[in-house]
Amino acid sequence: MAMTASGMVNQIISEIDQCNDPVQANNGLYKGICDYVEANAEVHYAWAGVNPSGSPDPVVDIKATFKTSGSLSPSGATDCPSALAALSATLNANASLWTVVWPAGFALSPAFDMPAINITASGATDRQSALEHICQEIIDGIKVAATPSAAGTHAAYTGTATFTNIL
């Protein structure tokens, strides 16, 4: 399933609406982002492998997912631009902790290389619109990420996975 801003917003709201204080809401925000990415991001690769006798692997496309980690510390920000800058900084720092999860039978290990995400204020006055703007910027940042080609195995086949896109 491809990522959408509205879907990520719904996940975030379901997390933060259960919170009783700003620290919990901060954690809920990050948990909502990460849970949504893990459940919905699709990392696509082209796979070319052969077995020891030289026969090609019939699998030519790989759909992987992400495993996220890290946390969002309270920023102490007193205004929206500072809070968004803190969220950007946390996402960028934690991106190095995110990993690609391969489908069963594949043993590959490329690094995930996400460029810096810069989250900006939208000027929206309602929560839904403001969050949709933030979520779209996060999704856009993730989608331009790339992972290098990776050599590895799939069952008896040895080959290379070449990154194609993230949905």
Secondary structure as UniProt FT lines:
FT   HELIX           5..16
FT   TURN            17..18
FT   HELIX           22..40
FT   STRAND          43..50
FT   TURN            52..53
FT   STRAND          61..67
FT   HELIX           80..94
FT   HELIX           95..97
FT   STRAND          99..101
FT   TURN            104..105
FT   STRAND          106..107
FT   HELIX           127..143
FT   STRAND          150..154
FT   TURN            155..156
FT   STRAND          157..166
//
